[in-house]
Amino acid sequence: MRKNLNKFLWVMFGGAIWDALWAPIEFKDPEEFEPIKDYRDSDDWEILAWERTDDTSMTLCLAQSLVNKSWFDIVDQLELYLKWFEEGYMSLKDYPLWIWNQTVDQINFYKMYKDWKLVRKHWEDDFSWLKMDWNWSLMRIGPIPLFYFWNPELAIYYWWESSKSTHHTDICIDSCKYYTGLIIWAINWIDKKKLLEPYYSPINNYREKNKITNNLIKIVEWSYKKKDKNSLTADWYVANSLEVALWWFYNFNSFEEGLINVINLWYDSDTNWCIYWFLAWAYYWYNSIPNKRKDNIVKKELIKKITMDLYNL
């Protein structure tokens, strides 16, 4: 297994680029916005062109925690998410640019007790019945497979654990476990055709249907290969986000092709693109991103430093 700096830069910058590019049209129907051709300000969300949102902030918090501890530490991750929530840590303002109820509830619960051992039972239950199956743990997935690229079992296990910090439902956890398996093998240069096999996993996690929640079986069996773009739902429900990301990965084979076809989709567009990019970057390169896309990203040196620290570990 080989570690490649270009891939580390690609995944961290790729997520920030698409987060900033699509933030102005997030949660809008296609008829509600002018087609995006480049970065632009958003009066609705009070953000400027090139500014990124929660997707990048939470990803950077997770990456920084891995750097801080040189290992997986869920308490440190929660501390950084709390700092992001209260102070705007890793954000571009002194508050988080977007945060949703499920994440707020989990962070506040941690804040009340400040002891993971005492409150862990709160995360031991499956909260699917509360309809909390959002895509936030999947959207920040990149640093875990980068950090544990050399050990697929550890990568999948720790992403399972990391999802519990804010999104402990069966479908969120299984989405993260399955997608991490694909990413970890993509990092290690497995052919795209191989990755597209049903139930593919580097450690045989999903060779059997009874090892995955029912809501994901059709997706893992790649039923979406038969769908067209208009039949996809690019919202914040984690199963839909997973399906959208895998559909894009299946259908697009280059940076510009993906850009042209995806740039003006709808709803949770920036988050769904970030999820897709964590897998797709294995087939592209940081140096292939046009300079006009990456040079203007706000606080790009911070992103580069965290990425370099992660790589050097």
C-alpha positions in Angstrom: 0.0 0.0 0.0 1.4 3.4 -1.0 0.7 6.8 0.4 0.5 9.7 -2.1 0.6 13.4 -1.1 -1.2 14.4 -4.2 -4.2 12.3 -3.1 -4.2 13.8 0.4 -4.2 17.4 -1.1 -6.8 16.4 -3.6 -9.4 15.1 -1.2 -9.1 18.0 1.3 -9.0 20.7 -1.3 -11.6 19.0 -3.5 -14.1 19.0 -0.7 -13.5 22.7 0.1 -13.7 23.8 -3.5 -17.1 22.1 -4.1 -18.4 23.2 -0.8 -17.7 26.9 -1.7 -18.8 26.5 -5.3 -22.2 25.2 -4.5 -23.0 26.8 -1.2 -25.0 29.7 -2.8 -27.6 27.3 -4.3 -27.9 24.8 -1.4 -31.5 23.7 -0.6 -32.9 25.5 -3.7 -34.9 24.0 -6.5 -33.4 24.4 -10.0 -35.9 27.1 -11.0 -34.9 29.2 -8.0 -31.3 30.0 -9.0 -29.3 31.2 -12.0 -26.9 28.4 -13.3 -23.6 28.6 -11.6 -20.5 29.0 -13.7 -18.1 30.1 -11.1 -17.8 31.1 -7.4 -20.3 33.8 -6.4 -21.7 35.6 -3.4 -24.9 34.5 -1.7 -27.2 37.1 -0.2 -29.5 34.3 1.1 -26.8 32.6 3.1 -24.7 35.7 3.9 -21.5 34.2 2.5 -19.0 35.6 -0.1 -17.6 33.9 -3.1 -15.0 31.2 -2.2 -16.3 30.9 1.3 -17.0 27.4 2.5 -19.5 26.0 5.0 -20.1 23.2 7.6 -18.9 20.4 5.3 -15.3 21.6 5.2 -15.3 22.9 8.8 -16.3 19.5 10.3 -13.9 17.7 8.0 -11.0 19.9 9.1 -12.0 19.4 12.8 -11.8 15.7 12.3 -8.5 15.9 10.5 -7.0 18.2 13.1 -8.1 15.8 15.9 -6.2 13.0 14.2 -3.2 15.2 13.9 -3.5 16.3 17.6 -3.7 12.8 19.0 -1.9 10.8 16.3 -4.7 8.4 16.6 -8.5 8.2 16.8 -9.9 10.0 19.9 -13.7 10.5 19.9 -13.6 12.8 22.9 -11.1 15.1 21.2 -13.3 15.1 18.1 -16.3 16.2 20.2 -14.2 18.9 21.8 -13.3 20.3 18.4 -16.9 20.1 17.2 -18.0 21.9 20.4 -15.4 24.6 19.7 -16.7 24.9 16.2 -20.2 25.2 17.5 -19.4 27.8 20.1 -16.5 29.8 18.6 -16.5 29.1 14.9 -13.4 27.0 15.1 -12.3 26.0 11.5 -15.2 28.1 10.3 -14.8 31.4 8.4 -16.8 33.3 10.9 -17.0 33.3 14.7 -20.0 30.9 14.5 -20.6 27.7 12.4 -21.8 28.4 8.9 -24.9 26.1 9.1 -25.5 23.4 11.7 -28.5 21.2 11.9 -30.6 19.9 14.9 -29.2 16.4 15.1 -25.6 17.7 15.4 -26.6 20.5 17.8 -28.4 18.0 20.1 -25.5 15.6 20.2 -22.9 18.4 20.8 -25.0 19.9 23.5 -25.5 16.5 25.2 -21.7 16.1 25.2 -21.3 19.6 26.6 -23.7 18.9 29.5 -21.5 16.0 30.8 -18.1 16.4 29.3 -17.3 12.7 30.0 -17.6 10.3 27.1 -17.7 7.2 29.4 -20.6 8.6 31.4 -22.8 9.5 28.4 -21.7 6.8 25.9 -25.0 5.0 26.6 -26.7 7.9 24.9 -25.0 6.9 21.7 -25.6 3.2 22.1 -29.2 3.4 20.9 -30.2 3.5 17.3 -32.0 6.9 16.7 -33.5 6.0 13.4 -36.9 6.3 14.8 -36.2 10.1 15.3 -35.6 10.5 11.5 -32.1 11.6 12.2 -30.6 9.8 9.2 -28.9 12.8 7.7 -25.6 12.9 5.7 -23.4 14.9 8.1 -21.2 12.0 9.3 -20.8 10.8 5.7 -19.9 14.3 4.5 -16.8 14.6 6.7 -15.6 11.1 6.0 -12.3 11.9 4.1 -9.7 12.1 6.9 -10.4 8.7 8.4 -9.5 6.6 5.3 -6.5 8.9 4.6 -5.2 8.4 8.1 -5.8 4.6 8.2 -5.1 3.9 4.5 -2.7 1.1 5.5 -5.4 -0.8 7.5 -8.9 -1.2 6.0 -10.3 -2.8 9.1 -9.2 0.1 11.3 -10.4 2.6 8.8 -13.9 1.0 8.7 -14.1 0.5 12.5 -13.1 4.0 13.4 -15.4 5.6 10.9 -18.1 3.6 12.4 -17.1 5.0 15.8 -16.8 8.5 14.4 -20.3 8.5 13.0 -21.6 7.8 16.5 -20.4 11.1 17.8 -23.2 13.0 16.0 -25.2 10.4 13.9 -25.7 7.1 15.6 -28.3 5.4 13.4 -27.9 2.1 11.7 -28.2 3.6 8.2 -25.7 6.4 8.9 -23.2 4.0 10.3 -23.6 1.4 7.6 -23.3 4.1 4.9 -20.1 5.2 6.4 -18.7 1.7 6.8 -19.5 0.8 3.2 -18.3 4.0 1.7 -15.1 4.0 3.8 -14.3 0.5 2.4 -14.6 1.8 -1.1 -12.4 4.8 -0.4 -9.7 2.9 1.4 -9.4 0.6 -1.6 -9.5 3.4 -4.1 -6.6 5.0 -2.2 -4.7 1.8 -2.8 -5.2 1.9 -6.6 -7.9 -0.7 -7.0 -9.4 -0.6 -10.4 -12.7 1.2 -10.8 -14.4 -1.8 -12.3 -13.5 -3.8 -9.3 -14.9 -1.2 -6.9 -18.2 -1.3 -8.8 -18.9 -5.0 -8.0 -22.0 -5.5 -5.8 -21.1 -5.8 -2.1 -17.5 -4.9 -2.7 -15.5 -4.5 0.5 -11.8 -4.9 1.3 -12.5 -7.0 4.3 -15.7 -8.8 3.1 -17.9 -6.7 5.3 -20.8 -6.7 2.8 -20.5 -10.0 1.0 -23.8 -11.0 2.7 -27.1 -9.2 2.8 -27.6 -9.8 6.5 -24.5 -7.6 7.2 -26.1 -4.4 6.0 -29.3 -2.5 6.9 -32.2 -3.2 4.6 -32.4 0.4 3.4 -29.0 0.2 1.7 -29.2 -3.3 0.1 -30.4 -1.9 -3.3 -27.7 0.7 -3.3 -25.0 -1.7 -2.4 -26.3 -3.9 -5.3 -25.8 -0.9 -7.6 -29.4 -0.7 -8.7 -28.8 3.0 -9.4 -26.8 2.0 -12.5 -30.1 1.9 -14.3 -31.2 5.3 -13.2 -30.9 8.6 -14.9 -29.9 11.9 -13.3 -33.5 13.1 -13.0 -34.5 10.1 -10.9 -31.9 10.9 -8.2 -32.7 12.9 -5.0 -29.8 15.0 -3.9 -31.1 15.9 -0.5 -29.7 15.4 3.0 -31.0 11.9 3.7 -27.9 9.7 4.0 -29.1 6.9 1.7 -30.0 9.3 -1.0 -26.6 11.0 -0.7 -24.8 7.7 -0.9 -26.7 6.8 -4.0 -26.0 10.1 -5.7 -22.3 9.9 -4.9 -22.1 6.4 -6.3 -24.1 7.3 -9.4 -21.7 10.1 -10.2 -18.7 7.9 -9.6 -20.1 5.3 -12.0 -21.0 7.8 -14.7 -18.2 10.4 -14.7 -14.6 9.8 -15.5 -12.9 13.2 -15.4 -12.8 16.4 -13.4 -14.4 18.6 -16.1 -17.0 16.0 -17.0 -18.2 15.9 -13.4 -18.1 19.6 -13.1 -20.3 20.2 -16.2 -22.9 17.5 -15.3 -23.2 18.2 -11.6 -22.6 21.9 -11.1 -26.2 23.0 -11.2 -28.0 20.2 -9.3 -30.3 20.9 -6.4 -31.0 20.7 -2.7 -28.0 19.6 -0.7 -25.7 20.0 -3.7 -22.4 20.9 -2.0 -22.6 18.1 0.6 -23.5 15.5 -1.9 -20.6 16.6 -4.1 -18.2 16.5 -1.2 -19.2 12.9 -0.4 -18.8 11.9 -4.1 -15.4 13.6 -4.2 -13.9 11.6 -1.3 -14.2 8.5 -3.6 -13.6 10.0 -7.0 -10.4 11.8 -6.1 -8.5 8.5 -6.3 -8.9 8.7 -10.1 -7.9 12.4 -10.5 -5.1 14.5 -9.2 -4.7 17.7 -7.2 -2.5 19.2 -10.0 -5.4 18.7 -12.4 -7.6 21.1 -10.5 -7.6 24.4 -12.5 -5.8 27.1 -10.5 -8.8 29.4 -10.7 -10.7 26.8 -8.6 -8.1 26.3 -5.8 -6.2 29.6 -5.6 -9.0 31.7 -4.3 -10.3 29.3 -1.6 -10.4 31.2 1.7 -7.7 30.1 4.2 -6.3 27.7 1.7 -2.9 27.7 3.6 -4.7 26.3 6.7 -6.2 23.5 4.7 -2.8 22.7 3.2 -1.1 22.7 6.6 -3.6 20.3 8.1 -3.4 18.1 5.1 0.4 18.1 5.2 0.3 17.3 9.0 -2.1 14.4 8.3 0.1 13.1 5.5 3.3 13.3 7.6 1.8 11.2 10.3 
